[in-house]
Amino acid sequence: MRACFPIPIPSGKRPARAASAARVGFTTSPPPLSPSRCLPDSRAAWSRCCLPGFPSNAPCRTAQRPPPCGLPRPAGLPPACLRRLPPPPSPRQPMAGPCSARLQGEAAAFTAALRTLVNNPQFSDVTFVVGQEQQKVFAHRCVLACRCQAFQGMLGQGPAGSEDSPSSIPPQGPFILGNVQPEVFLAVIEFLYTNSVTLNSHIALEVLTSSVEYGLQDLCKLCVKFIKDTLSVEQVCEALQAVVRTQGFHELSDVVLARVLRSDRLAVDELDLVQAVREWAHVSSAVLERPVPEVAALPVRELRLPLLAPSELVTLESHNQRDLLIPAESIAAAWRSHALRKGSGVPSRLCRPRRGTRPRDHHRHLDPHAK
C-alpha cells in the first residue's frame, strides 16, 4: 500500500472531511528507509530515496513536509512535480591523437636527381656488359631490385663461393647481356630509375620486347602508346624488312601479305620478295592443306615481275614449273614489257620500283615519264 501524505491546510480552516481523510491516511506509516540508500551529497540520490514512485504529473504533497529518511532537502531542489532529473553524464570523449599527413615535394626535381645516377659509375655496385660491343652499364642493386622482380632474382645471390650462391657470378657482376643493344638496355634502366623513358622509332620495338621480358607492364604501356602515336608506313616497312627473313613471315595471312607487297617503301629487292612469297606459299599450303597456287593467288598479284631482268625471269620460269606459284599470264606480261621496252599491258604499279629495288638497265624504259 502506498503511503498517503496530507496536504498542509492552515489551522482553523480544516474541514471535517479532510481531517477524516488525514486520520485514515496515517493508519499505515511509511516503511523506514535505510540510511545507506540516501546519498546526502547528490540531489538525484536524494530524490530516488525520498520520493519513490511519484510520477512527474502527480500533485505535490511533499512541498512542506520533511523527507521520511530524515535528511534535509538540498538547497534549491524543487519538488518532484516541478523538475526533471538531469540526463546521466556522457562518457568523456578520448582526446584526438596527433595529426599526420603525407606531403609530396616537387616530382620533377626528384626525377632529375635520380636521372643523374643512370649509368653513373659513382656509388654503383653492379655492372652489366651489354651487346656485341660489350659496353659497360653501371647501376645500383637496391634500385633495380626494388623496381623489377627479374633483376631482384638476378641480383639476389650471395657472394661467389658461398653455400647460398647458385652460380659463380659475384653480386656486383659483371653480368653479360649479349642479346640486347646497349641503347635499349639503357632505356630500360632509365625507366627503372625515373619511371620515364626516352624512345625513338629505332628502338621502340626492342624496348617493348625487353619490357615484356623483364615483366615491366608500365614500360610496356608507354612503348605501345609511343608506337601508336608515331606509327608510319616507314616503320612498318622497316619492321617487315626484318620479318621477311624470319619465321614470323610465314605466319602472315594472305590478305596482310598482299597489303604489305602493295607498298613502295619496302626496302627489299623484288627477287628476294619472290623467293619469300614462294616459301610462305609452301608453308601455308602445308598448313591449310590447299594447293600452292590457290593459297598464293592474292599475294602473287602484287609481285612486280617487270622489274626483274631477263636472266632472272628465265630462272623464275624454271622454278615456277615445279609449283606453279605464278600464273603463266603474269610471266608473259613481264616478257612483253621487255620486248616492247615499255610497261604496256601491265598495271603501272607493277612497273614502279620499290625503295629496296636494285637498279637494272631496263628500268629506264618502264618509267612513264622517260622520253
C-alpha positions as CSV (number, residue, x, y, z in Angstrom):
1,M,0.0,0.0,0.0
2,R,1.4,3.4,-1.0
3,A,1.6,5.9,1.9
4,C,-0.5,9.0,1.6
5,F,0.7,12.3,2.9
6,P,-1.7,15.1,3.9
7,I,-1.9,18.4,2.2
8,P,-1.0,21.2,4.7
9,I,-4.0,23.4,5.5
10,P,-3.9,26.5,7.7
11,S,-5.3,25.9,11.2
12,G,-8.9,26.6,11.9
13,K,-9.9,26.1,8.3
14,R,-9.5,22.3,8.0
15,P,-12.9,20.8,7.1
16,A,-14.0,17.7,8.9
17,R,-13.9,15.6,5.7
18,A,-10.2,16.5,5.2
19,A,-9.4,15.6,8.9
20,S,-11.0,12.3,8.4
21,A,-9.0,11.6,5.3
22,A,-5.9,12.6,7.2
23,R,-6.6,10.2,10.0
24,V,-7.3,7.4,7.6
25,G,-4.1,8.1,5.6
26,F,-1.8,7.7,8.6
27,T,-3.2,4.4,9.8
28,T,-0.3,2.8,7.9
29,S,3.0,4.6,8.4
30,P,5.5,4.6,5.5
31,P,8.3,1.9,5.8
32,P,11.5,3.1,7.2
33,L,14.3,3.8,4.7
34,S,17.8,2.6,5.2
35,P,20.2,5.5,5.6
36,S,22.6,3.6,3.3
37,R,20.3,4.3,0.4
38,C,20.5,8.0,0.9
39,L,23.3,10.0,-0.6
40,P,23.2,13.5,1.0
41,D,25.7,14.9,-1.5
42,S,23.6,14.0,-4.5
43,R,20.3,15.7,-5.4
44,A,19.4,12.8,-7.7
45,A,20.1,10.3,-5.0
46,W,18.0,12.2,-2.5
47,S,15.1,12.2,-5.0
48,R,15.4,8.5,-5.7
49,C,15.5,7.6,-2.0
50,C,12.9,10.0,-0.6
51,L,10.4,10.4,-3.4
52,P,9.9,7.0,-4.8
53,G,7.0,6.2,-7.1
54,F,5.8,9.8,-7.7
55,P,5.1,10.5,-11.3
56,S,6.1,13.8,-12.7
57,N,2.4,14.9,-13.2
58,A,1.2,13.9,-9.7
59,P,0.1,16.6,-7.3
60,C,2.8,17.7,-5.0
61,R,2.2,16.6,-1.3
62,T,5.7,17.0,0.0
63,A,6.4,20.6,-0.7
64,Q,6.5,21.5,3.0
65,R,7.0,18.1,4.6
66,P,10.5,16.8,5.6
67,P,11.5,13.6,3.9
68,P,10.9,10.3,5.7
69,C,14.6,9.5,5.7
70,G,15.4,12.4,7.9
71,L,17.9,14.0,5.5
72,P,17.5,17.7,4.8
73,R,16.3,18.6,1.4
74,P,19.3,20.1,-0.6
75,A,19.0,23.8,-1.1
76,G,17.4,24.9,-4.3
77,L,16.0,21.4,-5.1
78,P,12.4,21.9,-6.4
79,P,9.6,19.4,-5.7
80,A,9.5,16.3,-7.8
81,C,6.5,17.7,-9.7
82,L,8.4,20.7,-10.9
83,R,11.7,19.3,-12.0
84,R,13.2,16.7,-14.3
85,L,16.3,14.8,-13.4
86,P,19.3,15.7,-15.5
87,P,20.5,13.1,-18.0
88,P,23.4,10.9,-17.0
89,P,26.7,12.4,-17.9
90,S,28.0,11.2,-21.2
91,P,31.3,9.3,-21.2
92,R,34.3,11.5,-21.7
93,Q,35.4,11.6,-25.3
94,P,39.0,10.5,-25.9
95,M,41.4,13.2,-26.8
96,A,42.3,13.3,-30.5
97,G,45.7,11.9,-31.4
98,P,48.4,13.8,-33.2
99,C,47.6,14.7,-36.8
100,S,49.7,13.1,-39.6
101,A,49.8,13.6,-43.3
102,R,52.0,12.5,-46.2
103,L,53.1,15.5,-48.2
104,Q,55.0,15.2,-51.6
105,G,57.6,17.6,-52.8
106,E,58.5,18.5,-56.4
107,A,58.4,15.3,-58.5
108,A,60.4,16.8,-61.3
109,A,63.3,17.6,-59.1
110,F,63.3,14.1,-57.6
111,T,63.3,12.6,-61.1
112,A,66.1,14.8,-62.3
113,A,68.2,13.8,-59.3
114,L,67.7,10.1,-60.0
115,R,68.4,10.6,-63.7
116,T,71.9,11.6,-62.8
117,L,72.5,8.1,-61.3
118,V,71.7,6.3,-64.6
119,N,74.9,4.6,-65.9
120,N,76.9,6.6,-63.4
121,P,79.9,4.6,-62.0
122,Q,80.0,6.7,-58.9
123,F,78.5,4.8,-56.0
124,S,77.4,2.0,-58.3
125,D,77.6,-1.6,-57.0
126,V,76.7,-3.7,-60.1
127,T,78.0,-3.8,-63.7
128,F,76.5,-5.1,-66.9
129,V,78.3,-5.9,-70.1
130,V,75.8,-5.3,-72.8
131,G,75.6,-6.1,-76.6
132,Q,78.2,-7.2,-79.0
133,E,80.0,-4.0,-78.4
134,Q,80.4,-5.2,-74.7
135,Q,79.6,-1.8,-73.4
136,K,79.6,-1.4,-69.6
137,V,76.5,-0.2,-67.9
138,F,76.7,0.8,-64.2
139,A,73.7,0.6,-61.9
140,H,72.7,0.2,-58.2
141,R,71.4,-3.0,-56.9
142,C,68.9,-1.6,-54.5
143,V,67.2,0.4,-57.2
144,L,67.0,-2.5,-59.7
145,A,65.9,-5.0,-57.1
146,C,63.0,-2.9,-55.7
147,R,61.7,-1.9,-59.1
148,C,61.9,-5.2,-61.1
149,Q,61.4,-8.7,-59.9
150,A,63.6,-10.1,-62.7
151,F,66.5,-8.1,-61.5
152,Q,65.7,-9.0,-57.9
153,G,66.2,-12.6,-58.8
154,M,69.3,-11.9,-60.8
155,L,70.9,-9.8,-58.1
156,G,69.7,-11.7,-55.1
157,Q,72.7,-14.0,-54.9
158,G,75.2,-14.5,-52.2
159,P,78.9,-13.9,-52.7
160,A,80.8,-16.2,-55.0
161,G,81.8,-19.4,-53.4
162,S,79.2,-19.3,-50.6
163,E,76.7,-22.1,-50.0
164,D,73.8,-19.9,-50.9
165,S,75.2,-18.8,-54.3
166,P,73.6,-20.7,-57.2
167,S,76.4,-19.5,-59.6
168,S,79.9,-18.2,-59.6
169,I,78.9,-14.7,-60.6
170,P,79.7,-12.2,-57.8
171,P,76.8,-10.0,-56.7
172,Q,78.5,-6.9,-58.2
173,G,78.8,-8.6,-61.6
174,P,79.7,-8.2,-64.3
175,F,76.6,-9.7,-65.8
176,I,76.8,-10.5,-69.5
177,L,73.8,-9.4,-71.7
178,G,74.9,-10.1,-75.2
179,N,71.4,-10.3,-76.8
180,V,70.3,-6.7,-76.3
181,Q,71.6,-3.5,-77.6
182,P,73.2,-1.0,-75.2
183,E,70.7,1.8,-76.2
184,V,67.8,-0.5,-75.5
185,F,69.1,-1.6,-72.1
186,L,69.9,1.9,-71.1
187,A,66.3,2.9,-71.9
188,V,65.1,0.1,-69.5
189,I,67.5,1.3,-66.8
190,E,66.3,4.9,-67.3
191,F,62.7,3.8,-66.7
192,L,63.6,1.9,-63.5
193,Y,65.3,5.0,-62.1
194,T,62.9,7.7,-63.2
195,N,59.7,6.0,-64.2
196,S,60.0,7.6,-67.6
197,V,61.7,6.6,-70.8
198,T,63.3,8.3,-73.8
199,L,62.2,6.5,-77.0
200,N,62.7,6.8,-80.7
201,S,61.5,4.9,-83.7
202,H,64.6,2.8,-84.0
203,I,64.5,1.2,-80.5
204,A,60.8,1.4,-79.6
205,L,60.0,-2.2,-80.7
206,E,63.1,-3.6,-79.0
207,V,62.3,-1.7,-75.8
208,L,58.8,-3.1,-75.9
209,T,60.3,-6.6,-76.2
210,S,62.6,-6.0,-73.3
211,S,59.7,-4.7,-71.2
212,V,57.8,-7.9,-71.7
213,E,60.9,-10.0,-71.0
214,Y,61.5,-8.2,-67.7
215,G,57.9,-8.0,-66.7
216,L,57.6,-4.2,-66.7
217,Q,54.0,-3.6,-67.5
218,D,54.1,0.2,-67.2
219,L,57.1,0.4,-69.6
220,C,55.2,-1.8,-72.0
221,K,52.2,0.5,-72.0
222,L,54.5,3.5,-72.6
223,C,56.1,1.7,-75.6
224,V,52.7,0.8,-77.1
225,K,51.4,4.3,-76.7
226,F,54.6,5.7,-78.4
227,I,54.2,3.2,-81.3
228,K,50.6,4.1,-81.8
229,D,51.2,7.8,-81.8
230,T,54.2,7.6,-84.2
231,L,53.3,4.7,-86.4
232,S,54.1,5.3,-90.0
233,V,54.5,3.4,-93.2
234,E,58.2,3.7,-93.0
235,Q,58.3,2.0,-89.6
236,V,56.0,-0.8,-90.7
237,C,58.2,-1.4,-93.8
238,E,61.4,-1.4,-91.8
239,A,59.9,-3.9,-89.4
240,L,58.6,-6.1,-92.2
241,Q,62.0,-5.9,-93.9
242,A,63.4,-7.8,-91.0
243,V,60.3,-10.0,-90.7
244,V,60.7,-11.2,-94.3
245,R,63.8,-13.1,-93.3
246,T,62.3,-14.6,-90.1
247,Q,60.0,-17.5,-89.3
248,G,57.2,-15.0,-88.4
249,F,56.8,-14.0,-92.0
250,H,55.3,-17.4,-92.7
251,E,52.5,-16.8,-90.2
252,L,51.1,-13.8,-92.1
253,S,47.7,-14.2,-93.8
254,D,47.3,-13.8,-97.5
255,V,45.4,-10.6,-97.1
256,V,48.0,-9.0,-94.8
257,L,50.8,-10.2,-97.1
258,A,49.1,-8.7,-100.1
259,R,48.7,-5.3,-98.4
260,V,52.4,-5.4,-97.5
261,L,53.5,-6.2,-101.0
262,R,51.5,-3.2,-102.3
263,S,53.9,-0.7,-100.6
264,D,56.5,1.2,-102.5
265,R,58.5,1.7,-99.3
266,L,59.7,-1.9,-98.8
267,A,63.5,-1.9,-98.6
268,V,63.7,-5.4,-100.2
269,D,64.6,-6.3,-103.8
270,E,61.9,-7.8,-105.9
271,L,63.8,-11.1,-106.5
272,D,64.0,-11.5,-102.7
273,L,60.3,-10.9,-102.3
274,V,59.5,-13.5,-104.9
275,Q,61.6,-16.1,-103.0
276,A,60.0,-15.0,-99.7
277,V,56.5,-15.4,-101.1
278,R,57.4,-18.8,-102.5
279,E,58.5,-20.0,-99.1
280,W,55.4,-18.5,-97.5
281,A,53.1,-20.3,-100.0
282,H,54.6,-23.7,-99.4
283,V,54.2,-23.3,-95.6
284,S,50.7,-22.1,-96.0
285,S,49.8,-24.9,-98.4
286,A,51.0,-27.5,-95.9
287,V,49.1,-25.9,-93.0
288,L,45.9,-25.3,-94.9
289,E,46.1,-28.4,-97.0
290,R,45.4,-26.5,-100.2
291,P,47.4,-26.2,-103.4
292,V,50.2,-23.6,-103.6
293,P,48.6,-21.6,-106.5
294,E,45.3,-21.3,-104.6
295,V,46.8,-20.1,-101.2
296,A,49.2,-17.6,-103.0
297,A,46.7,-16.2,-105.6
298,L,46.2,-12.9,-103.7
299,P,49.9,-12.0,-102.8
300,V,51.2,-13.1,-106.2
301,R,49.2,-10.4,-107.9
302,E,51.3,-7.7,-106.1
303,L,54.7,-9.1,-107.3
304,R,56.3,-6.6,-109.7
305,L,57.7,-9.1,-112.2
306,P,58.5,-6.5,-114.9
307,L,61.3,-5.1,-112.6
308,L,63.2,-8.4,-112.9
309,A,66.0,-8.7,-115.5
310,P,65.6,-11.2,-118.4
311,S,68.0,-13.7,-116.9
312,E,66.1,-13.5,-113.6
313,L,62.8,-14.2,-115.5
314,V,64.4,-17.3,-117.0
315,T,65.3,-18.6,-113.6
316,L,61.8,-17.8,-112.3
317,E,60.2,-19.7,-115.1
318,S,62.2,-22.8,-114.3
319,H,61.3,-22.7,-110.6
320,N,57.7,-22.0,-111.5
321,Q,57.3,-25.2,-113.4
322,R,57.6,-27.2,-110.2
323,D,55.0,-25.4,-108.0
324,L,53.0,-23.2,-110.5
325,L,53.2,-20.4,-108.0
326,I,52.9,-17.6,-110.5
327,P,50.3,-17.7,-113.3
328,A,51.7,-18.0,-116.8
329,E,49.8,-14.8,-117.8
330,S,51.8,-12.8,-115.3
331,I,55.2,-14.1,-116.6
332,A,54.1,-13.5,-120.2
333,A,53.2,-9.8,-119.3
334,A,56.7,-9.3,-117.8
335,W,58.3,-10.7,-121.0
336,R,56.1,-8.4,-123.1
337,S,57.3,-5.3,-121.2
338,H,60.9,-6.3,-122.0
339,A,60.1,-6.8,-125.7
340,L,58.2,-3.6,-126.2
341,R,60.6,-1.6,-123.8
342,K,57.6,-0.2,-122.0
343,G,55.1,-1.3,-119.5
344,S,52.2,-1.7,-121.9
345,G,49.5,-4.1,-120.8
346,V,50.8,-4.1,-117.2
347,P,49.3,-2.1,-114.3
348,S,51.5,0.9,-113.7
349,R,52.0,0.0,-110.0
350,L,53.8,-3.2,-111.1
351,C,56.4,-1.2,-113.1
352,R,57.2,1.2,-110.2
353,P,60.5,0.3,-108.3
354,R,60.4,0.0,-104.6
355,R,62.7,1.6,-102.2
356,G,64.9,-1.5,-102.0
357,T,64.7,-2.5,-105.6
358,R,68.2,-2.9,-107.2
359,P,68.5,-0.8,-110.3
360,R,68.5,-2.7,-113.7
361,D,69.2,-1.4,-117.1
362,H,65.7,-1.8,-118.5
363,H,64.1,0.2,-115.6
364,R,64.5,3.4,-117.6
365,H,62.1,2.0,-120.2
366,L,59.5,1.3,-117.6
367,D,59.4,4.9,-116.4
368,P,56.3,6.5,-118.0
369,H,58.0,9.9,-117.7
370,A,61.1,8.9,-119.6
371,K,61.5,10.0,-123.2
